[in-house]
Amino acid sequence: MQALLHQILDDAARRWPKQVAIVGDSGELTYEELSDASRRIASGLRDRGVRRSDRVLVISPNRPEVIALCFATSRLGAIHVVIDPDVKPFHLDHIIRDADPRAVLTDSDFPHLFAANPRPLQAEVAPSDPVSLTYTSGSTALPKAVIATHANVLFVVDAILRRLEYRTDDSVFCCLPLSFDYALYQAFLSARVGASLLLQNTDVAGPALLATLTRYRPSVVPIVPLLAEQLIRLVRKRDGRGPDSVRLFTSTGATLTRTHIAGLQGAFPQAQIAPMFGLTECKRVSILHPSELSSHAGSVGRPLEGTQCLIVDPDRHPLPPRTSGELLVRGHHVMAGYWRAPELSAARFFEEPTGVRSLLTGDECWMDDQGYLYFVGRHDDIFKNRGYRMSTIEIEAAALSIEGVESATVVAPTADTPFTIVAITRHSSDAVLAELARRLPRAKVPDVCLVVNQLPTGINWKLDRASLQRIIETNRS
């Protein structure tokens, strides 16, 4: 039984040595070659003085070598920190100071590391040892790092696979940055079952996205909602269907609405869709099986096996079904806390008397009588206006239900900013507001609709709210 991250790869190399593990711009590697590459990199890092608990920071676009590096640090008991090269310099400076890495690597380091002779390593590594630091996006504040142990990663990989059932003959497409844990885990999930990872750089997540899918014909495509919107638009412009090779879409990072789901079903009628819910602090909470889309519309699914979800009040007392409150998650995938932030960790993470770790997520949710989870919004997404409590997600979903609205996001009112919806649509601003008035109570209809050609996104294809705020302010002036 695998207890350490790199043992997933070694098991894959034994079982499927000649199976293609990764296809990328720099070539392809079989599982046998990927395992050998990780051993070479581990030896090269050892020569550079990397030891147990040291951080190894890599700044690189999506390359097979980055994945080999993650397995290599596992062999040493070191900790990988994957950073996207498009990170803002201000944030990168903070990350380097905060992580205090033994080594900082870029693309130019890989040839030297690959040239090292793989040697037996005597590192003592325990399942409870940290294996990764994942820095949050830090769009409005300094990024903070979530600590994951080997045990955390292996537990959640197996729990996800029990629900999603990746197969050995799958080809998993990934164009999200490997600094995003959703993307990096595609390598771990693929290795666990011997699937092939089609690793692309983030620049294909634009007009070339559909052409790239058509070329590579993957069977599994992980997306985020804004990527789904892009894909749906591209298929509609072509007035056809997406490649019939896709059997499964998974989604996380934001709410996949019924409109998103209907659009994907129209563009890829042969594909199943699995909405998921998670956060970096515990990786994955729940998955809605594709067979449950119609019977539990709007749900993000049941908690993963080995996961307990409670809806609690501010005093952490459990609330009854169908009552909104804060989501509390218990399980072996609850991470070890935030790196070098004990006070912040203590506010979110705690250990039960039974020894099981728990996490206060900061998400407002409710559960039905069958244990299916429904996401209302982050605390930041919920606001009061005109005496009514409302969620940006509810209003955005109403906007997306308007035919001709391709994307929409809501900005809550402040002293300086009106209640605004920003939309990509062929309709006029007045027409969008009129349609919203037909769908929502008057108090929930925004004061202003701003029509744009494109929404600003960050590295992980999540909405860049700071840039959006600047767009709104520019249009007001």
C-alpha positions in Angstrom: 0.0 0.0 0.0 1.3 3.4 -0.9 2.0 5.8 2.0 4.1 8.4 0.3 3.5 10.5 -2.8 6.3 9.1 -4.9 5.1 5.5 -4.3 2.1 6.2 -6.5 4.6 6.8 -9.4 6.8 3.8 -8.6 3.7 1.6 -8.5 2.6 3.0 -11.9 6.1 2.3 -13.3 5.9 -1.3 -12.2 2.4 -1.9 -13.5 2.4 0.2 -16.7 6.1 0.9 -17.6 5.5 1.6 -21.3 2.3 3.5 -20.9 2.6 7.2 -21.8 2.4 9.1 -18.5 2.6 12.7 -19.8 2.4 14.4 -23.1 3.7 18.0 -23.1 5.2 20.6 -25.4 8.7 19.4 -24.4 7.9 15.8 -25.4 6.4 12.7 -23.7 7.4 10.4 -20.9 6.3 6.9 -20.1 5.7 6.0 -16.5 9.0 4.1 -16.5 10.8 7.3 -17.8 8.9 9.6 -15.4 10.0 7.5 -12.5 13.6 7.5 -13.7 13.4 11.3 -14.2 12.2 11.8 -10.7 15.1 9.8 -9.3 17.6 11.7 -11.4 16.1 15.0 -10.2 16.1 13.8 -6.6 19.8 13.0 -6.9 20.5 16.4 -8.4 18.6 18.1 -5.7 20.5 16.1 -3.1 23.8 17.3 -4.6 22.5 20.8 -4.1 22.0 20.2 -0.4 18.3 19.6 -0.4 17.3 17.5 2.6 14.2 16.5 4.5 11.7 19.3 5.2 13.6 21.7 2.8 11.4 23.7 0.4 12.1 23.5 -3.3 10.4 26.2 -5.3 9.9 25.9 -9.0 8.8 28.7 -11.3 7.8 27.2 -14.6 5.1 26.9 -17.2 3.3 23.5 -17.5 6.1 21.0 -18.3 6.4 17.3 -17.5 9.6 18.1 -15.6 7.6 20.0 -13.0 5.6 16.9 -12.2 8.8 14.8 -12.1 10.2 17.4 -9.6 7.2 17.0 -7.3 7.8 13.2 -7.1 11.5 13.9 -6.7 11.0 16.1 -3.6 8.8 13.4 -2.2 11.7 10.9 -2.4 13.9 13.3 -0.3 11.2 14.2 2.2 11.4 17.7 0.9 8.5 20.0 0.1 7.6 21.2 -3.4 6.3 24.7 -4.1 5.0 25.2 -7.7 4.7 28.8 -8.8 3.3 30.0 -12.1 5.7 32.2 -14.1 3.0 34.8 -14.5 2.8 35.5 -10.8 3.1 39.2 -9.9 6.6 40.1 -8.9 5.3 41.6 -5.6 3.7 38.3 -4.7 6.7 36.3 -5.9 9.0 38.2 -3.6 6.6 37.5 -0.7 6.4 33.8 -1.5 10.2 33.4 -1.7 10.6 35.2 1.7 7.8 33.2 3.2 8.7 29.7 1.9 12.5 30.3 2.5 13.4 27.6 -0.1 16.6 25.7 -0.2 16.5 25.8 -4.0 14.7 28.1 -6.5 14.4 26.4 -9.9 13.4 27.5 -13.3 13.3 25.8 -16.7 17.0 26.3 -17.2 17.7 24.0 -14.2 16.0 21.0 -15.6 18.7 19.8 -18.1 21.3 19.8 -15.3 19.0 17.9 -12.9 18.1 15.4 -15.6 21.8 14.7 -16.2 22.3 13.5 -12.6 22.9 9.8 -12.0 20.0 8.3 -10.1 21.4 6.9 -6.8 19.8 5.1 -3.9 18.5 7.6 -1.4 18.4 7.0 2.3 16.0 9.8 3.2 13.6 9.0 6.0 10.1 10.1 5.0 6.9 9.6 7.0 3.3 9.9 5.8 2.8 12.7 8.3 5.6 14.8 6.7 4.7 17.8 4.6 5.0 17.2 0.9 3.7 20.5 -0.6 3.0 24.1 0.0 0.2 25.5 -2.2 0.0 29.3 -2.2 -3.4 30.8 -2.7 -3.9 33.3 -5.5 -3.5 36.4 -3.3 -5.5 38.6 -5.7 -6.2 41.2 -3.0 -3.8 40.3 -0.2 -0.5 38.5 0.2 -0.7 34.8 -0.7 -0.7 32.3 2.1 0.4 28.7 1.8 -1.6 25.6 2.8 0.6 22.7 4.0 -0.3 19.2 2.7 1.2 16.0 4.0 1.7 12.8 2.1 -1.2 11.3 4.0 -3.5 14.2 3.1 -2.6 13.8 -0.6 -3.0 10.1 -0.9 -6.3 10.0 1.1 -7.9 12.6 -1.1 -6.6 11.1 -4.4 -8.1 7.7 -3.6 -11.4 9.4 -2.4 -11.7 11.4 -5.6 -11.0 8.3 -7.8 -13.7 6.3 -6.0 -16.2 8.9 -7.1 -14.9 9.8 -10.6 -13.5 6.5 -11.7 -10.7 7.6 -13.9 -9.5 4.6 -16.1 -6.2 3.3 -17.4 -7.3 4.1 -20.9 -8.2 7.7 -20.1 -6.3 10.7 -21.5 -6.7 13.6 -19.1 -6.4 17.1 -20.6 -4.9 19.9 -18.4 -4.3 23.5 -19.5 -4.8 25.0 -16.0 -1.5 26.0 -14.3 0.2 23.4 -12.2 0.5 26.0 -9.4 -3.3 25.4 -9.1 -3.7 22.3 -7.0 -6.7 21.2 -9.1 -4.3 21.0 -12.1 -1.4 19.4 -10.3 -3.6 16.7 -8.8 -4.5 15.5 -12.3 -1.0 14.1 -12.5 -1.5 12.3 -9.2 -4.9 10.9 -10.2 -3.6 9.8 -13.6 -0.6 8.0 -12.1 -2.8 6.2 -9.6 -4.7 4.5 -12.4 -2.1 4.6 -15.2 -3.9 7.2 -17.3 -2.1 9.6 -19.6 -1.9 13.3 -18.8 -2.1 15.7 -21.8 -0.3 18.7 -20.3 -0.8 22.0 -22.1 0.2 25.5 -21.3 -2.4 28.0 -20.2 -2.1 30.0 -23.5 -4.3 27.3 -25.2 -7.2 28.4 -22.8 -8.4 30.9 -25.3 -9.4 30.8 -29.0 -7.2 27.8 -29.6 -8.9 25.7 -26.9 -11.4 23.9 -29.1 -8.8 23.2 -31.8 -6.4 21.8 -29.1 -9.1 19.4 -27.8 -10.0 18.4 -31.3 -6.3 17.6 -32.0 -5.6 15.6 -28.8 -9.0 14.1 -28.3 -8.9 13.7 -24.6 -11.4 11.7 -22.6 -11.4 13.6 -19.3 -11.3 17.5 -19.2 -11.0 19.3 -15.9 -12.4 22.8 -16.2 -13.4 25.9 -14.1 -16.7 27.7 -14.9 -15.0 30.6 -16.9 -13.2 27.9 -19.0 -16.5 26.2 -19.6 -18.0 29.5 -20.8 -15.1 29.9 -23.2 -15.5 26.4 -24.5 -19.3 26.7 -25.0 -18.8 30.0 -26.9 -16.2 28.4 -29.2 -18.4 25.4 -30.0 -21.4 27.7 -30.7 -19.4 29.9 -33.1 -18.5 26.8 -35.0 -22.2 25.9 -35.0 -21.4 22.3 -34.2 -20.3 19.9 -31.5 -17.1 19.4 -29.5 -15.0 16.3 -30.1 -16.8 13.2 -29.2 -13.8 11.7 -27.4 -14.7 13.6 -24.2 -16.5 11.3 -21.8 -16.2 13.4 -18.6 -16.0 17.1 -17.5 -15.1 17.9 -13.9 -15.4 21.3 -12.5 -14.3 23.2 -9.4 -12.9 26.6 -8.5 -16.3 28.4 -8.7 -20.0 27.5 -9.1 -20.9 25.5 -12.2 -24.4 26.7 -12.8 -27.3 25.0 -14.5 -26.7 27.2 -17.5 -23.1 26.1 -17.7 -24.2 22.4 -17.4 -26.9 22.9 -20.1 -24.3 24.6 -22.4 -21.8 21.8 -22.0 -24.5 19.2 -22.6 -25.5 20.9 -25.8 -21.9 21.2 -27.0 -20.8 17.7 -25.8 -23.9 15.6 -25.7 -21.9 12.4 -25.2 -20.0 13.7 -22.1 -20.9 13.4 -18.5 -20.5 16.3 -16.1 -19.3 16.1 -12.5 -19.6 19.3 -10.5 -17.3 19.3 -7.5 -16.7 21.5 -4.4 -13.5 21.9 -2.6 -11.0 24.4 -1.3 -7.2 24.3 -1.0 -7.4 23.7 2.8 -8.8 20.2 2.3 -8.6 19.7 -1.5 -12.0 18.2 -2.2 -15.2 18.1 -0.1 -17.9 16.7 -2.4 -18.6 15.5 -5.9 -22.0 15.2 -7.6 -22.0 12.1 -9.7 -23.1 12.7 -13.3 -26.1 10.4 -12.8 -27.4 12.7 -10.1 -27.4 16.0 -12.1 -31.2 15.9 -12.7 -32.3 14.5 -9.4 -30.2 16.9 -7.3 -30.0 20.0 -9.5 -27.9 22.7 -7.9 -26.1 20.4 -5.5 -22.4 20.0 -5.4 -22.9 16.4 -4.4 -22.3 14.2 -1.4 -19.2 14.4 0.8 -16.4 12.1 -0.3 -16.0 8.8 1.4 -14.3 9.3 4.8 -15.4 13.0 4.9 -18.0 14.4 7.3 -19.7 17.7 6.6 -21.6 19.6 9.2 -23.5 22.9 8.8 -22.9 24.9 12.0 -23.9 28.2 13.6 -21.3 30.7 14.8 -20.8 28.7 18.0 -20.1 25.5 15.9 -23.4 23.9 16.9 -24.8 21.7 14.2 -27.8 23.1 12.3 -30.8 21.0 11.0 -31.1 20.0 7.3 -32.1 22.7 4.9 -30.7 25.4 7.2 -27.9 27.6 5.9 -24.7 28.0 8.0 -21.0 27.7 7.8 -19.6 24.4 6.4 -17.4 22.5 8.8 -15.4 19.6 7.2 -13.8 16.6 9.1 -11.5 14.1 7.6 -8.0 12.9 6.9 -7.7 15.3 3.9 -8.0 18.4 6.2 -4.6 19.9 5.7 -2.0 20.6 8.3 -2.7 24.3 8.4 -1.1 27.5 7.0 2.7 27.8 6.7 4.2 30.0 9.3 0.8 31.4 10.3 -0.2 29.8 13.7 -2.9 32.3 14.6 -4.6 32.0 11.2 -4.3 28.2 11.4 -5.8 28.2 14.8 -8.8 30.2 13.6 -9.7 27.7 10.8 -8.1 24.3 11.7 -8.7 22.4 14.9 -8.4 18.8 16.2 -11.4 17.0 17.6 -11.1 15.0 20.8 -11.2 11.9 18.6 -8.0 13.1 16.9 -9.7 13.8 13.5 -8.8 17.2 12.1 -11.6 19.7 11.3 -11.8 22.8 9.1 -14.1 25.8 9.3 -14.3 26.6 5.6 -15.7 30.1 5.6 -18.3 28.9 3.1 -22.1 29.2 3.6 -23.9 26.0 2.6 -26.9 23.8 3.5 -27.5 20.1 3.3 -30.7 18.3 2.4 -32.2 15.3 4.2 -30.2 12.9 2.0 -26.9 14.5 2.8 -26.4 16.4 -0.4 -24.5 19.6 -0.1 -25.6 23.0 -1.6 -23.2 25.9 -1.8 -24.7 29.3 -1.1 -21.5 31.4 -1.2 -18.3 32.5 0.4 -18.9 34.9 3.3 -17.5 37.5 1.0 -20.2 36.7 -1.6 -23.1 37.3 0.7 -24.2 40.9 1.4 -27.1 43.0 2.5 -28.8 45.5 0.2 -32.0 47.5 0.7 -32.6 45.5 3.9 -32.3 42.1 2.1 -29.7 39.4 2.5 -28.5 38.1 -0.9 -25.8 36.2 -2.6 -23.8 37.2 -5.7 -24.1 33.6 -6.9 -27.9 33.6 -6.9 -28.0 36.8 -9.0 -25.3 35.6 -11.4 -27.2 32.3 -12.0 -30.3 34.4 -12.9 -28.3 36.4 -15.4 -26.9 33.3 -17.0 -30.4 31.9 -17.5 -31.1 34.8 -19.9 -30.6 33.6 -23.4 -27.7 35.5 -25.0 -25.9 36.1 -21.7 -22.6 34.2 -22.0 -21.0 35.2 -18.7 -21.9 37.4 -15.7 -20.5 38.4 -12.4 -22.0 40.6 -9.6 -20.2 43.3 -7.6 -21.8 44.0 -4.3 -22.5 47.7 -3.5 -20.1 49.8 -1.4 -19.9 53.4 -0.4 -18.0 54.1 -3.6 -19.5 51.5 -6.0 -23.1 50.9 -7.1 -24.7 47.4 -7.1 -23.3 46.2 -10.5 -23.6 43.2 -12.8 -20.9 42.9 -15.5 -21.9 40.7 -18.4 -20.7 39.3 -21.7 -23.8 39.5 -23.9 -25.3 40.6 -27.1 -28.1 42.4 -25.2 -28.1 46.0 -24.1 -27.6 46.9 -20.4 -31.2 47.9 -20.1 -32.4 44.6 -21.6 -30.3 42.6 -19.1 -31.7 44.5 -16.2 -35.3 44.1 -17.5 -34.8 40.4 -17.8 -33.4 40.2 -14.3 -36.4 42.1 -13.0 -38.6 39.3 -14.4 -36.5 36.7 -12.5 -35.6 38.3 -9.2 -37.2 40.4 -6.4 -36.7 44.1 -7.1 -34.2 44.4 -4.2 -31.9 41.8 -5.9 -31.8 43.5 -9.3 -28.5 45.4 -9.7 -28.6 49.2 -10.3 -26.1 49.0 -13.1 -25.3 46.6 -15.9 -21.9 46.9 -17.6 -21.5 45.0 -20.9 -18.0 44.0 -21.7 -16.3 41.8 -24.3 -14.2 39.8 -21.8 -14.0 39.3 -18.0 -10.6 39.7 -16.4 -9.1 36.5 -15.1 -6.2 35.5 -12.9 -3.6 32.8 -13.3 -6.0 30.0 -12.4 -8.8 31.2 -14.7 -10.7 32.5 -11.7 -12.2 36.0 -11.9 -9.7 38.8 -11.1 -12.0 40.9 -8.9 -9.4 43.7 -8.3 -9.2 44.2 -12.1 -12.9 44.1 -12.4 -13.3 46.8 -9.8 -11.0 49.0 -11.8 -13.0 48.4 -14.9 -16.2 49.5 -13.1 -14.5 52.6 -11.7 -13.2 53.5 -15.2 -16.6 53.2 -16.7 -18.1 55.4 -14.0 -15.6 58.2 -14.5 
